[in-house]
């Protein structure tokens, strides 16, 4: 049996002020970065084929694998949380996950790294760890009809709510509460922390309208009268769907009513005054001051509010000005001051001629380098007949491309206290409707100056796989200088080092699955699996 694995080699060209350095590529899945309470920084990937999780150290070397006990007929696995001491103090990894299996079976579990099942909840599509500062940790499970609250570390059922949307909240004055909303009756029921009834609040709407949900529930977010404030929405059905959003207090007094508004949100940024942002059905964004709830400004587009590291409070929106199948699409990010006057416009280059949409734009000044220029990190998507194309970029306000990542559907800055920043990108490659491959690239900010990424295809042929005596490598555009073989517990089985490794002897290995980590002449590392017969 012959297995072919496709890799990308990164070639960097220098640019001024750049500080983004390529670290590692994870293949066959999207990587997540976490910090464990004892073991520190780790990365992990879910292996859906073998229903297990592969963990890697901060330097991207293999750490361990944990098999998830699930049905053989499963469709999907969702990881909610991975920790060591959130649920108990035994220092073993604890994994919270949910599965969907045939025939329409949903189940959630908590296991430790030894495979011991700590909790199983049937008919459950979501199991979450609810952590709130100053309060005991709780586990909340959601099914199609109810919500269960479990104590920690006992994992004993405390209470069952006859609603699948029960939420835990901390009010500014009243403290810890639980609440759920009945969209049929319009009643919000709030419970104390011991699950006894506290109070009901009835939301109003016109007849023949449907509630779209609650946007927020608070005491002092809108004003300081200590009355509960609820923001919610509803809409009419039929050909002319009419949306409306409202803010009322617990006495039923309407504080604000907005026509043609699909959603409202409170923007509460540390050091800035609170604002209410309303998003209309006609793609407008309305900014209201708090507590007066007076309309300050209306933007044409879906606006974002941000606090830049140097320049402070800003609002920004991305505009697409032309779509032409013969030329690349031109888009601009328009940034406004806190008083809503125009500050600056930045062109955001896009490489696609057939362009679908810009997925997201994130603005900063010093997160990617220290030149104090505005930086935009954004992803875009082209919906074409061959399965579509993705691309992510980081540029500065002068249009200089700090990083270009073809195939990247998202770009995420991981900022964890006391750890260095990392940039994580999720990449689709070899895209077609019947063959989509996934990978994640990790970048750091502590290395030498680097620049725009230029992808060249590197093909490594591994044969035979499974193998009984020897494993051979054939690499294009690279030379393999080091191979380290691990077992599934992360133990190093053997190291191979040479100027040009083309074959390794595995005759003395026990039969089973192994992890091999290859390092080339540019000190780039690649990880893959092989089977010893």
Secondary structure, DSSP 8 states (H G I E B T S, - for coil): -EEEEEEEEEEE---TT---EEEEEEESS--EEEEETTTEEEEEEEETTTTEEEEEETTS-EEEEEE----TTEEEEEEEEEESSSS-SS---EEEEEEEETTTEEEEEEEETT--EEEEEET-SEEEEE--TTS--EEEEE-SS-EEEEETTT--EEEEES-TT-EEEEETTTEEEEEEEETTTTEEEEE-TTS-EEEEEE----TTEEEEEEEEEESSSS-SS-S-EEEEEEEE-SSS--EEEEEEETT--EEEEEETEEEEEEE--TTS--EEEEEETTSEEEEEETTT--EEEEEES--EEEEETTTEEEEEEEEEEE--TTS--EEEEEEE-TTS-EEEEEEEE---SS--EEEEEEEESSSS-SS---EEEEEEEE--TTS-EEEEEEEETT--EEEEEETEEEEEEE--TTS--EEEEEEEES--TT--EEEEEEEESSSS----EEEEEEEEEEESSSBSSEEEEEESS--EEEEEEE-TTS-EEEEEE-SS--EEE-TTS-SEEEEEEEEETTS-EEEEEEEE-
